Amino acid sequence: MLTGIHAAVARIAVALTHRNFRLLWCGALTSSIGTWMQKVAQAWLIVTLTGPSSAFYLGLDSFAGEAPILLFTLIGGVVADRRDRRHMMLISQAVQMAVAFLLAGLIYFGAIQVWMVIGLSFIAGIAQAFGGPAYQSLIPTLVGKEHLPNAIALNSIQFNLARVIGPIVAGVALATLGMVACFGLNGISFLFVIAAILLLRDVHVPPSATESMVDQMKGGLRFVKNSRNMIAVMSLGFIGAFLGLPLLTFLPVIVKDVFQQDVAFYSRLMTVSGAGAVTGALIVAYIGKHRHIGRTMLIFLGAFGVAMALFAVSRSPAISSVLLFVAGALLVMCFSLTTSLAQLLAPPELRGRVVSIYMVAFRGGSPLGGLASGWLVTQIGSAPTVLMVNGIALAAVAAFFLIRGHGLRDI
């Protein structure tokens, strides 16, 4: 029995046997905990500042944080294929750290306004637009192709462990120390991932490019355009984020308007969602690289849509918590497998650019979906109704790809 458990744990954690990946994973975990603390505090800050218009401003803040992905990530992908990716990551982390400390200072001195929060979200998004492609394209060079799906799943585990731990710490910090502590502690957490990046050894650096940045960008776009499977992966990444991520964006509204609860209940729901996400990532890490990744991903996507629609119609805190756990697990399983497909389909010399195009599709779907769903909530007056429609639409998209195939289900 113990031997079987040990073997399962070893299989789940196989990518952590690589020193550089292990260092980066630990640093990212600490930083992600701080980031989720800030997410909880920032969402509640916006609700507090904007009152009845909070759904729109939550969507707008999500748009402001993710819109730079649409504007600058393609450039970031080209740079990731031309420069030392560690340098890009260091600059990205430093900018995000400065944003966190600035928000803490504005709140401490009582000068905070909602437009400042949204503006600083945009600046942090610019940093992520350059740091994201560098980070994602660096991972395959740290673990190799065979352990890549496991590494991506472990990446989801650290991110979602932070979703479990961060809201808990945020709830305690908000109740005892106030919002300033959440933003300040997030700023400090960036120091850990910066230290991890500086400790990386023998990291692959892309060779000097002979092509111009424009020609390199065209090369990446040409590859995606000519790959039917890659187009399908990009489309599903965008649709999944556009329709699915508003579930998390509008949780504060559901807590306040449907359940008439406070930030403590919101933190608990975020923790439940994060626990589900960790469970889903553990399942993907255990599965690893296998045949029919595409078909498995589509099944998970359809199930996520169903769970999301059921959550929208539930009025029981207990049932809603269970459904949110299931939805959190399925959400991470879908996006982990989609990211694995994008990485595996990309040639090494084009990885930075292909990953950046995928990030534009995936990360770009989040702000557009948040903004569109937020606008619909203000028109309809019901966040649950919008979430239910989104869930049904997701299930329909997954069923379409499963039936029609388009080659993706056979990967």
HUGI-V526053 format. One record per residue. SS is DSSP state (2 for helix, 1 for strand, 0 for the rest). PHI is phi in radians with two decimals (* if undefined). Layout:
SS_PHI + SS_PHI
This chain:
0_* + 2_-1.14 + 2_-1.10 + 2_-1.13 + 2_-1.12 + 2_-1.07 + 2_-1.12 + 2_-1.14 + 2_-1.10 + 2_-1.09 + 2_-1.19 + 2_-1.16 + 0_-1.80 + 2_-1.05 + 2_-1.18 + 2_-1.29 + 2_-1.27 + 0_-1.50 + 2_-0.96 + 2_-1.09 + 2_-1.15 + 2_-1.09 + 2_-1.05 + 2_-1.16 + 2_-1.10 + 2_-1.16 + 2_-1.12 + 2_-1.16 + 2_-1.06 + 2_-1.09 + 2_-1.15 + 2_-1.17 + 2_-1.06 + 2_-1.10 + 2_-1.10 + 2_-1.24 + 2_-1.04 + 2_-1.18 + 2_-1.03 + 2_-1.10 + 2_-1.12 + 2_-1.21 + 2_-1.09 + 2_-1.22 + 2_-1.09 + 2_-1.15 + 2_-1.04 + 2_-1.17 + 2_-1.34 + 2_-1.95 + 2_1.04 + 2_-1.05 + 2_-1.61 + 2_-1.09 + 2_-1.06 + 2_-1.13 + 2_-1.24 + 2_-1.11 + 2_-1.12 + 2_-1.15 + 2_-1.14 + 2_-1.06 + 2_-1.10 + 2_-1.11 + 2_-1.31 + 2_-1.78 + 2_-1.00 + 2_-1.02 + 2_-1.05 + 2_-1.18 + 2_-1.51 + 2_-2.17 + 2_-1.17 + 2_-1.04 + 2_-1.14 + 2_-1.06 + 2_-1.15 + 2_-1.12 + 2_-1.09 + 2_-1.12 + 0_-1.58 + 0_-2.08 + 0_-2.23 + 0_-1.14 + 2_-1.14 + 2_-1.10 + 2_-1.12 + 2_-1.09 + 2_-1.16 + 2_-1.09 + 2_-1.10 + 2_-1.05 + 2_-1.14 + 2_-1.12 + 2_-1.14 + 2_-1.12 + 2_-1.12 + 2_-1.10 + 2_-1.08 + 2_-1.09 + 2_-1.15 + 2_-1.16 + 2_-1.07 + 2_-1.05 + 2_-1.15 + 2_-1.10 + 2_-1.20 + 2_-1.04 + 0_-1.57 + 0_1.22 + 0_-1.81 + 0_-1.26 + 0_-2.36 + 2_-1.10 + 2_-1.18 + 2_-1.19 + 2_-1.05 + 2_-1.16 + 2_-1.10 + 2_-1.23 + 2_-1.09 + 2_-1.12 + 2_-1.12 + 2_-1.09 + 2_-1.14 + 2_-1.07 + 2_-1.06 + 2_-1.18 + 2_-1.11 + 2_-1.70 + 2_-1.30 + 2_-1.06 + 2_-1.05 + 2_-1.10 + 2_-1.16 + 2_-1.14 + 2_-1.36 + 2_-1.34 + 2_-0.97 + 2_-1.04 + 2_-1.31 + 2_-1.57 + 2_-2.15 + 0_1.52 + 0_-1.16 + 0_-1.12 + 0_-1.72 + 2_-1.09 + 2_-1.01 + 2_-1.12 + 2_-1.12 + 2_-1.14 + 2_-1.15 + 2_-1.11 + 2_-1.07 + 2_-1.13 + 2_-1.11 + 2_-1.12 + 2_-1.13 + 2_-1.53 + 2_-1.03 + 2_-1.12 + 2_-1.16 + 2_-1.38 + 2_-1.30 + 2_-0.98 + 2_-1.07 + 2_-1.12 + 2_-1.13 + 2_-1.11 + 2_-1.06 + 2_-1.16 + 2_-1.13 + 2_-1.12 + 2_-1.30 + 2_-1.87 + 0_-1.97 + 0_1.66 + 2_-1.14 + 2_-0.97 + 2_-1.10 + 2_-1.08 + 2_-1.24 + 2_-1.15 + 2_-1.14 + 2_-1.10 + 2_-1.02 + 2_-1.13 + 2_-1.11 + 2_-1.14 + 2_-1.09 + 2_-1.23 + 2_-1.25 + 2_-1.08 + 2_-1.09 + 2_-1.10 + 2_-1.09 + 2_-1.16 + 2_-1.57 + 0_-1.11 + 0_-2.16 + 0_0.90 + 0_-1.54 + 0_-1.11 + 0_-1.97 + 0_-0.97 + 0_-1.15 + 0_-1.04 + 0_-1.46 + 0_-1.71 + 0_-1.48 + 0_-1.30 + 2_-1.08 + 2_-1.13 + 2_-1.13 + 2_-1.13 + 2_-1.11 + 2_-1.09 + 2_-1.09 + 2_-1.13 + 2_-1.12 + 2_-1.14 + 2_-1.07 + 2_-1.11 + 2_-1.04 + 0_-1.56 + 0_-1.93 + 2_-1.08 + 2_-1.16 + 2_-1.16 + 2_-1.07 + 2_-1.11 + 2_-1.11 + 2_-1.06 + 2_-1.10 + 2_-1.21 + 2_-1.07 + 2_-1.16 + 2_-1.11 + 2_-1.06 + 2_-1.24 + 2_-1.07 + 2_-1.62 + 2_-1.60 + 0_-1.23 + 2_-0.98 + 2_-0.99 + 2_-1.42 + 2_-1.06 + 0_-1.74 + 2_-0.99 + 2_-1.03 + 2_-1.18 + 2_-1.06 + 2_-1.06 + 2_-1.37 + 2_-1.59 + 2_-1.58 + 0_-1.73 + 0_0.89 + 0_-1.98 + 0_-1.91 + 2_-1.12 + 2_-1.11 + 2_-1.19 + 2_-1.05 + 2_-1.08 + 2_-1.14 + 2_-1.14 + 2_-1.09 + 2_-1.15 + 2_-1.08 + 2_-1.07 + 2_-1.15 + 2_-1.10 + 2_-1.10 + 2_-1.11 + 2_-1.08 + 2_-1.05 + 2_-1.09 + 2_-1.16 + 2_-1.09 + 2_-1.11 + 2_-1.15 + 2_-1.09 + 2_-1.18 + 2_-1.09 + 0_1.16 + 0_-1.42 + 0_-2.66 + 0_-1.31 + 0_1.14 + 2_-1.07 + 2_-1.08 + 2_-1.13 + 2_-1.07 + 2_-1.09 + 2_-1.16 + 2_-1.11 + 2_-1.10 + 2_-1.12 + 2_-1.11 + 2_-1.14 + 2_-1.09 + 2_-1.04 + 2_-1.14 + 2_-1.08 + 2_-1.14 + 2_-1.14 + 2_-1.17 + 2_-1.06 + 2_-1.13 + 2_-1.65 + 0_-1.29 + 0_-2.14 + 0_-1.76 + 2_-0.98 + 2_-1.19 + 2_-1.13 + 2_-1.07 + 2_-1.13 + 2_-1.10 + 2_-1.12 + 2_-1.20 + 2_-1.06 + 2_-1.10 + 2_-1.10 + 2_-1.08 + 2_-1.13 + 2_-1.17 + 2_-1.04 + 2_-1.21 + 2_-1.08 + 2_-1.08 + 2_-1.28 + 2_-1.13 + 2_-1.22 + 2_-1.13 + 2_-1.11 + 2_-1.05 + 2_-1.08 + 2_-1.10 + 2_-1.19 + 2_-1.23 + 2_-1.39 + 0_-1.52 + 0_-1.12 + 2_-0.93 + 2_-1.27 + 2_-1.96 + 2_-1.06 + 2_-1.02 + 2_-1.25 + 2_-1.14 + 2_-1.09 + 2_-1.15 + 2_-1.16 + 2_-1.07 + 2_-1.12 + 2_-1.06 + 2_-1.17 + 2_-1.28 + 2_-1.25 + 2_-1.20 + 2_-1.14 + 2_-1.16 + 2_-1.16 + 2_-1.15 + 2_-1.17 + 2_-1.11 + 2_-1.19 + 2_-1.14 + 2_-1.19 + 2_-1.09 + 2_-1.14 + 2_-1.10 + 2_-1.09 + 2_-1.18 + 2_-1.40 + 2_-1.48 + 0_1.47 + 0_-2.54 + 2_-1.13 + 2_-1.03 + 2_-1.11 + 2_-1.11 + 2_-1.12 + 2_-1.12 + 2_-1.09 + 2_-1.05 + 2_-1.11 + 2_-1.10 + 2_-1.11 + 2_-1.08 + 2_-1.07 + 2_-1.17 + 2_-1.09 + 2_-1.07 + 2_-1.11 + 2_-1.06 + 2_-1.19 + 2_-1.17 + 2_-1.38 + 2_-1.41 + 0_1.44 + 0_0.99 + 0_1.44 + 2_-1.19 + 2_-1.19 + 2_-1.74 + 0_-1.29
